[in-house]
Amino acid sequence: MAFGATDTDIATESEARAMTGNEAIARGVWEAGAKVAAAYPGTPSTEILEALALYPEDDIAAQWSINEKVALDTAIGASFGGVRAFAAMKHVGLNVAADALMSQSYIGANGGLVIAVCDDPGIHSSQNEQDTRLFARMALVPVLEPSDQQEALDYTRLAFEVSERFDTPVILRGSTRLSHSRGKIWTGSRSTDEPKPFLERPDKNVMIPAHARARHPVALERERLIGDWLVEAGLTRREDGPDGATDRVGYITAGPAYTYLREILPDAPVLKLGASYPLPTGLIEEFVASYDRVLVVEELEGVIEESVRVRGIAVEGKAYFPRTGELSPEMVRAGLVAAGVLAPPEKTEAPIEFEPLIRPPLLCAGCPHSTCYLALRSANARVMGDIGCYTLAVVEPLSAIDTCVAMGSGIANAAGLAKAGTESKPIVATIGDSTFMHSGITPLIDAVYNNANITVFILDNHITAMTGGQDHPGTGKTLRGKETHKVDYEALVRAIGVTWVQQIDSYDVANVQRVLGDAIDHRGVSVIISDRPCVLDPVRIKGPAMTVVPDDCTACQACMNLGCPAITWSDEWHDGRHRVEIDQTLCIGCSLCAQLCAPGGIIPAADAPVALS
Ligand SMILES: Cc1ncc(C[n+]2csc(CCOP(=O)(O)OP(=O)(O)O)c2C)c(N)n1
């Protein structure tokens, strides 16, 4: 057990298993007896709900919500109903859910309310690198920071207890490294508390100004109480180490940074914070007074360092550790050397440096998005993009996206650009089906309402491809794979007042171009819905592979404009010139390249006269 005994004694009936941080969080939610869990996918948090869906439906209602705010509001509703409830999202998802969080902080929690928010230091798969701890502090919501997979489970359980004991939502902060790496953990059994009755307290549950004014001080008061209680619970603790005060330098740390620090300095005196907000001021004062110098080691922003310093307590930190990117043991070592507490490594032979092979992200072979962007490039459109696999159309050879801000921004960005009146090119917003559901519908209503002259290209590949193929209200399937109502995009778009709508199959290249031209010619809002499933999901498409007939290939490279990873430029000469080749192991037989090949030099391999490459 990672911390001292609490009301939730989780070590009993223990069984060791290897789990990722996300699986451990899911396990913690289940063990805590939560009855409702909702999320919108987003790396690195996605697998939490996928793992929760493996627990019995009678135990927990686990669902994909249309976006993060709806997920949090769903969990809030269940908490009002007196059961433990959970929402999960990536860091930027909290921006979407923030409005609800800020008010719920004043309202509190009837049934325990926990929100897992997974940060992405290093921006492996996100649009920014924001630090959730800053949000938590602004919302006055405690943020627990597990350092490893065992703590991911333990802290999740404890987060529900904190939530109920102190009448507050609680954020559990994950990160890419913790979410996706695996560790051995001990599991426990599921709590089975009875639901609480609905709390008939409009003064607490209804946030009108008079009520909110009274609740704000309550939220501030619990700040002090929680910080101290986390010490009592053993979650925040001093580890003074065998040589304790002798080296005269102490460290304050939290989350994965703790494990990196321990790898470099296994015996150093450390104050390990289980929560970076609220802080146990008394304990920090005592700890800092015990050492000549105290360094704060934390990933991303200097949240702990600044919070300690504003209390007049002298600590150092971000002078030696970066505010961007992921920490690692090596970076912690480098910071400690810069701070003068570790000697620089002795000069030895230069280590062998391995240059990683650069593999730029690409759309898949046969991706149905590629022809839409080819057509947009031919139309010389100004393309206001959005977030999804299709954002990769920004790179060569498609090079067909001009802007991409945040999920659901593209349509309103396009409308705003049209209103600016400065753009001579046709203005087109492109948006995936999941993103359209998430936050594309309201800006489309707005564009129609304000009579914007734009085209909206909904790229429906029947799935949330970018995050690994999750369902949403447009796929007709739930998180647990059950059939449910499927949104009819055309009916929806017409219902909000769009008069020019056409569905197309993006595998019909000539038709995509023609319809796009017509849509651009329409004055007002026009909508094209490209309807062709992702090559990976839900059906793994694999047709007979295509091949190039060397005699017919004129090396015009029109096919290469698709950016298909199966099409390569041959180094071999044929009849005095180079030509293209198709890698048959990658080709899925979509035939898009054949449609672009004017001389007809690309044919199904099965029809080739001799075995061709
Ligand atoms: C606010 C927010 N939530 C979640 C994500 C993670 N995310 C990025 S794109 C995307 C959806 C992609 O699906 P879709 O729009 O259908 O496009 P596809 O990848 O299928 O082409 C998600 C969930 C994010 N970047 N920002």
The ligand as a Tripos MOL2 file, in Angstrom:
@<TRIPOS>MOLECULE
LIG
   26    27     1     0     0
SMALL
NO_CHARGES

@<TRIPOS>ATOM
      1 C1        -10.7470   19.1220  -26.6520 C.3       1 LIG1
      2 C2        -10.1510   17.9060  -27.2660 C.ar      1 LIG1
      3 N1        -10.6890   16.7080  -26.9820 N.ar      1 LIG1
      4 C3        -10.1720   15.5780  -27.5350 C.ar      1 LIG1
      5 C4         -9.1030   15.6570  -28.3740 C.ar      1 LIG1
      6 C5         -8.5110   14.3900  -28.9760 C.3       1 LIG1
      7 N2         -8.9110   14.2810  -30.3650 N.ar      1 LIG1
      8 C6         -8.2210   14.8330  -31.3580 C.ar      1 LIG1
      9 S1         -8.9690   14.7140  -32.8040 S.2       1 LIG1
     10 C7        -10.2440   13.8580  -32.1760 C.ar      1 LIG1
     11 C8        -11.3930   13.3950  -33.0110 C.3       1 LIG1
     12 C9        -10.9910   12.8520  -34.3150 C.3       1 LIG1
     13 O1        -12.0860   12.2400  -34.9250 O.3       1 LIG1
     14 P1        -12.7350   12.7960  -36.2350 P.3       1 LIG1
     15 O2        -13.0680   14.2270  -36.0980 O.co2     1 LIG1
     16 O3        -13.8450   11.8970  -36.5870 O.co2     1 LIG1
     17 O4        -11.5620   12.6920  -37.2950 O.3       1 LIG1
     18 P2        -10.7160   11.4050  -37.7580 P.3       1 LIG1
     19 O5         -9.5370   11.3080  -36.8540 O.co2     1 LIG1
     20 O6        -11.6240   10.2300  -37.6870 O.co2     1 LIG1
     21 O7        -10.2870   11.7070  -39.1450 O.co2     1 LIG1
     22 C10       -10.0650   13.6920  -30.8240 C.ar      1 LIG1
     23 C11       -10.9890   12.9590  -29.9790 C.3       1 LIG1
     24 C12        -8.5590   16.9390  -28.6250 C.ar      1 LIG1
     25 N3         -7.4970   17.1110  -29.4100 N.pl3     1 LIG1
     26 N4         -9.1020   18.0380  -28.0740 N.ar      1 LIG1
@<TRIPOS>BOND
     1     1     2 1
     2     2     3 ar
     3     2    26 ar
     4     3     4 ar
     5     4     5 ar
     6     5     6 1
     7     5    24 ar
     8     6     7 1
     9     7     8 ar
    10     7    22 ar
    11     8     9 ar
    12     9    10 ar
    13    10    11 1
    14    10    22 ar
    15    11    12 1
    16    12    13 1
    17    13    14 1
    18    14    15 2
    19    14    16 1
    20    14    17 1
    21    17    18 1
    22    18    19 2
    23    18    20 1
    24    18    21 1
    25    22    23 1
    26    24    25 1
    27    24    26 ar
@<TRIPOS>SUBSTRUCTURE
     1 LIG1         1 GROUP 0 **** ****
